[in-house]
């Protein structure tokens, strides 16, 4: 029966990776996979087919105590995992709401108005640097959307614009990798206490900069980025500026940056700090007047309720499904190591370590895989597979590889998928033109990380 549960995971995983050919939103197989796996795990446990491992590493089954006690133990196991997942989801909902509030008040237009250059090469570096920094604060997906919106105002030639957009994906993914709030995977590792905010930045910022700079240096030598941008004034339309734009931009960004500081000061989970930040930004949005002649009839256009309606709930449910499916695998006892029974993921980790003794190679392969397979389940699985202490270099290397490896394919990251949708970037075009640049950056950053880790620290 263990094989059936693993087969469910494999089928669900394949359905997620084949989202586009199947024309099925990946949230559907994620939720189906999670619910069916936990249902099978519950039936197998109560029938005595499975043993399970609880959140503290203890092994138990229906025959190891009275029935009431073991049923309570299984419910406790489920509550343990849903509680851990809920921490991540609440954090993400808070961050996404703040970002949407900034966008409703046109705060990101302030950043767009700062770009005045017509030089192609200068625009390349300005958008890349802004994307790298911005993604560390508001996450790589949102940074990509903001900057592609900016490019639509500045670059009318679509062929040129998709080059800029593709390189922004690389910059945004590199920037998100060194921040605990820059990517879903780094947030997961941070909330699970695998990395600290300070440790993540300290270990990964230099490799991330290398990962960003190398492709941009190579791209700077290309003919496509020589000369000046031709601006079509007819299509160059500016939205009306709001009085609240600057206030909401800097307040919102400051509120998100405050979350790691709050955690350091209070030692409370990050989602508590995010709730505090959201409450402050929400309160200000209730009292601020976006327009000169602002009246109550227009208040709903800039409200937090409006921001909440714009959140991609399907993404939140996808994370719920995939993380709970991985938790089911983590809970199922599959085999033994040195005479001790262990969960499926822990057993898989030992098997991989025996086949590939070098963890550095394993993590680099994980980065390459993240270009093909969603990095969220990859990181979720690695969290269940390995038991390294907090801020171990392996966790930092996993954060770097999973965060930046997805740039190698347009479908390999949330930022890439967003760019693909907004600019209709062709998969094969990206593979031919951009993949080698992303791979060069990924490997340069990975080698930089290993050099610092093995020869400097």
N, C-alpha and C positions, 0 to 999 in steps of 0.2 A: 504493500500500500504506500510505502514511502516513495516508490517510483512514480506512482500516480500523482502525488502531490508535486513532485519535482517536474513531472511532465506538464502539469497545469501551469507552472511557472514559466517553463520554456515556451509553451504555446502562447501564453499571454505576452511574454517578452517579444516574441517574433511578431505578434499582431501589432505591438506598439512600434516596432522598428519599420513595419510595412504600412504605416499609417496612410501614406500618400497613395501607394498602389491600391490599397483596399478601400480608399476613400471613406475611412472610418476614424472618427476622432479618437486619439489615443487614450482619452479618459475612459472610454467604454471598456476596452479590454483590461485596463488597469483596475477598475472597480470590480469587474467580473472576476478577474484573477484573484484579487484580495479576498472577496467574499466567499468564493468557492474553496479557496485554500484553507481559510479559517473554518469553514463548515466541515471540510474533510478532516481537518486536524481535530476538531471537537468530536466528531463521530468516532474517529479512530482512537482517540483518547478514552472516551467512555466505553468503547468496546474492548479496550485493552490491547489494541493493535499498535499504538504508539506510546513511547515515552516522550516527555517534553522537558525542556530546560527552562527554568524560570529566569526572571530578570537578574537574579543574583548568582546564577550559575548552578543552582541545585537541580538535580534530576529527580523527577517523580512521575508516577503513573497511577492508574486507577486502583492497582492492587497494593500500593505502598502505604495505604492508610484507610480510614473509613471513607465511604463514598461521599458523604457530605463535606468532609474536610478536603478531599481531592477536587470535588467540583468547585468549591470555593477557591481552591488554589488555581484552577484553570481560569476561572473568571478574573482572578487577580492578575494572572499572566496577561490576559487580553487587555485589562485596564492599564496595566503597566505600559504596554506598547502603544495603546491609543493615547495615553498621556504624553509620551515622548513625541509622538507624531503631532499632537495638538500644539505643543510648544512651538514647533516649526511653523505650523499653519497660522497660528495667531500672530506670530512675528511677521510672516509674509503679508497677511491681510493688513496689518497696521502700516507696514512700509509702503505697500501698494496704494493704500488710501491717501497717505501723505503725498505721494508722487502725483496721484490724480488730482488732489486739491491744488497743488502747485500748477498743474497743467490747466485746470479750470480757470485759474486766475492769470493764465498766460505768462507765468513766471519764466518759463524756458525761452520765451521770446526775448527776454533780457540778454540771455547768452547769445542768441542768434544775432542780435543787433551789434554785438561786439566784433563780429567778423566783417571787416571792410575791404580786405585785400582782393585783387583780381588776378594775382599771380597763382598759377596752378600749383607750383611746388610749395609756395607758402601756405596756400589753402590746405594742401595735403597734410602738412605738418601741424597746422593749427587745429584742424578737425581731429587728427590723430591724438594730439596731446590732450585736447579737451575731452575726447572720448575716453582716453586712458584714466584721467583724473575723475571725470564725472561718473564713470562706471563704478569706481571704488566707493562712491557716496550713495548713488541712487540705484545701482545694479546695472549690469551690462546690457540687459534687454532694453530698459528704459533709455539709457544713454544712446543706444543705437537708433531707437525711434526718434529721439530728439534731434540727433545730428543728421539723419537722413531727411527729416523735415526741413532742416536748415539748408541742406544741399539742394533741395527742390527750389529754394528761393534764389540760390546762387549759381547753380550749374544747370543750364537748360538742355545741353547736349546729353542725351540719355547714355550713349556709349561711354562718355567720360564719367558721368555720374555713377554708373554701376561699379566703375573702378574705385572711386572714392568710397562708395558704400561698402564694398567688399573689404577694403582695408580698414574701415572703421570697425567691422566685425572683429578683425584681429586685435585692434587696439583696445576695444571694449572688453573682450574676453581676457586679454592680458591684464588690464586694469582691475577687473573684477576678481582676479585670482588672489591678489594679495590683501584683500579687505574682507573682514567677516560679514559685511553687508553688501558685498559686490557681486555675489553669485549665490545661487541656491545651495550649491554644494559646499561652499565655504561657510555659509550660514548653518547648514546641517552639522558640519564638523565642529563649529564653534558652540552651538547649543548642546551638542552631545559631549562637550568638554574633552574633545580630542585635541583641539588647539585653543590657544588664547588669542585675543585680538592683537596684543603686542607681539607675541611669538610669531603669529602668521605674517604680520607686516615685516618683522625683522628678517625672517628666513626667506620670504618670497619676493620682496619688492625688487631686489636687484635682478634675479632671474626674469621677473615679469617685465622689467624695463628692457632687458636684452631681447626678450620675446617680441616686444613691441617695436624696438628700434631697428633690429636686423631687417625685417620685411620692408620697413619704410625707407631704409637706406637703399636697399635693392630696387624698390619701386621708384625712388627719386631719380634713378638713372634711366628710366624708361622714357621713350619719346612721348607717350600719352600725357605726361605731366610737364612738358616743356611749353613755354609761352604763357599767354594770359587767357582768362576766361572771357568768353563773349556773353554779355548780359543782355537779355531781351527785356527791355523796359516795359513792354506791353504785358508780359507775364509776371513782372516783378511787383506783386501786390503785398502790401503790409496790412496786417490786421490792426484794428484800433487798439492802442495801448490802454491798459487799465491802471488806475491809481494804486491798486494793490499788488501789481506784478512783482516789483522788487521786494516788497515786504514778505510776501508769501514764498518767494524763491529762497531768500536767505534764511527765513524762519524755518521752512521745511527742510532744507539741507542741513541746517544747524541742528534741528530736532533729531534727524536720523543719525548724524555724527555723534550726538550726545548719548546714544544708546550704549555703545561700548564703554563710555566714561561712567555712566550710571551703573553698569554691571561691575566695573572695577571698584567703585566706591561702596556699593551695597552688597556685592556678591549674590545678588538675586538673579534669577534666570533672565536672559535678554528680552523675552517677550513682555516682562513687567515694565522694563524701560521703554519698550516700543509703545506700550499702552499709554504711558505717561506722556511721551512725545506726541502721540496721536491726539490725546486729550487737549494738549496745549494748542496745537495747530488747529484743531477743530474749533476750539473756543475762540481763537483769534478770527477764524473765517466767519464766525457767526456775527461778529461785531464790526468787521472792517467794511468800508464802503468802496467797492471796486470802481464805481463810476461817479462822475460829477453829480449827476441828477439821479442818484441811486434811490430806488423805492422798493418797498416790500414785495411788490408783484414780480420783481426780477430776482429776488433773493435765492429762489430755488436753482437758478442757473449756476450759482457759485457755491452751493451748499455741500456739506459733507455727504448728505444723502445722495446727491447727484454723483459725487466721487465714488461712493460705494457701489452705485449701479454700474459704473464703468469698469469695475474690477473683473478680471477674467476668472470667474468662479470655476470654470472648467479646468484651469491650471491648478487651482487649489485642490480640487477633487482628484486630479491626476496624481498629485503628490501624495494625497491620502491613500489612494489605491496602491501605488507602487511601494510606498514605505511600509504599509501594512502587509503587503505580499512578501516583502523581504523579511519582515518580522516573523511571519509564519515559518519561513524557511529557517530562520535563526532559532526558532523555538523547537523545531522537530529534531529529535535525537536520531542521528543517521549512522554513526559508527563510533569506534573507540580509538583513542590515541594514548599509547603507553598504559593500556588497561583502564583508561577513564573514558566514560561515554561523553560525547560532545555533540553539539548541534551541527546541522548540515553545513552552514557557512564556515564554521571553525574547522570542520573536517576538510572542506574544499581548500581552505587556506593552507593546511598542512600538506595536502596533496600537491598543490601548486609549488610550495616551497621545496618539496622533494624533487619535483621535475625541473624547476628553475631555481637553483640555490641563491642567485643574486636577487634581492628584493628591488634593487635599482632597476634591473631589466623588467621585472614584473610591473613596476609602477609606470615605466615608460610605455610598455605594451598597453597598460590601462588607459594612458593618454591617447594612444593611437586608436584604441577601441572606442573611446568616447566620441570620436568623429563619426562612427557608424551607429553606435548604440547610445541611447540617452545617458548622460553622465550622472543623473540623479540616482537611478538604480545601481549603477556601478559603484558610486561612493557609498550608498546605503549598504550594499553588500560588503564592501571593504570594511565598513564600521563594525559589521557583525563577524567578520572573518579574523580580524587582528586585534590583539590585546595590548598593543604598545601603550606606554604611559602618555599622559598629556604632553603636548609639544615635542613629542619624539619627531625626529627629522623625517621619518617615513610618512607621518600624517601631513606634514608640510609639503612633501614631494607629491603626495596623492592630490592635495588641494591644487597645486600648480598644474600637474598633468591633466587632471580631469577638467580644470577650468580653461586651459589654453588648447588642449588637444582637439577640442571640438571645432576649432577654426579651420581645420584641414578640409572639411567638407561644408558646404552651405547648409546642410541639414544637421550638422553636428552640434549645434548649440541653439539656444533660444534666440540669441542675437542674430545668428545666421538665418534662422527661419523667418524672423521678423523682416530682415533685409530682403530676403527672397520674396516675401509676400508684398512688401511695399514697392519694390522696384522690378518685380518679375525677373529676378536673376536666374538664368538657366543653370541647372545642375552641372551639365557638361562644360559650359563656358567657365564656371567657377573652378571645376576640376582641372581644366587645362591652364587657366591663367593665374589662379590665386593659390591653389593647393600647395605648389612648391614653395611659395613665399611663406605661407603659414607653417609648413613643415620645417623650413629653415629656421624660422623664429622659435618654434617649439623646441627643436633639438638644441639650438644655441642656448636657450634659457635653461633647458634640462642639464646640459653639460656645465653651464655656469653654476647651477645649484649643486651639482655633484662635486665640482672643483672646490667651491667654498666649503662644502660640508666635509670633504675628505682631506683637504690640504690647508685650510685656513682656520676653521673653528677648532 
